[in-house]
């Protein structure tokens, strides 16, 4: 009997199924992700494809091929690097932070986790991370509506405008700008469920490695997060390194981190073979 011939499930059955999946997801959250193999801190020069310094307030846009890894290095202890990704062959497929959180049952995403597209495929895998707190919920900075409130910062560069400029470099436009992830942004919830900035500063040299699982268009903005305290508004320079990473092994941690990740990798592999 096909799915369409069966009787629809009751709300109670849907709830029971959801709670089963949630319980299994909780086991994944509790898994020791520190067991994931770390990448070399010092990258051999022959593996580096490109390297660039992104000044405070500026953006970066580039193509990243499948198998290449994008390393974001907070050399100047910068805080708040917002990132967007698109499928290079079909930019209508793009990063989906909401599904990335939902499918992995946690908003605390670090080494061993993956970044999902709106098509249920994996755009990138987080293969290393020395900071451990990033924001997939609050979004990026935009131009303040109340200029008087911000004084000298009223005309500061912001990630929303930077993303439009970066998208233009890829032949895209403002309509292609969706929700982003902001790395080195320690956003957590308080007891009342409000999003707050946790008192955890980046250390000079903290980095995140994002391995491209398909060919990507990438845009990033080196601007402060909107929840960043006023006294920490300025950012430092960001070092961006694109490097050739090893072919993932069968026991690659990101590929086996959860049942959901396994299915997402299978979806991605089917797409690449089509």
ABEGO torsion letter per residue (X at the ends): XBAAABBBBBAAAAAAAAAAAAAAAAAAAABBAAABBBBBABBBAAABABBBBBBBGBBBBBBBBBGBBBBBBBAAGBBGBBBBBBBAABAABBBBAAAAAAAAGBABBBBGBBBBBAAGBBABBBABBAAGBBBAAAEBBBBBABAAAAEAAAABBBAAAAAAAAAAAAGBBAAABBBBBBBGBBBBBBAAGBBBBBBBBBBBGBBBBBBBABBBBBBBBBBBBAABBAAAABBBBBBBBBBBBBBBBAABAAAAABAAAAAAAAAAAAAAAX
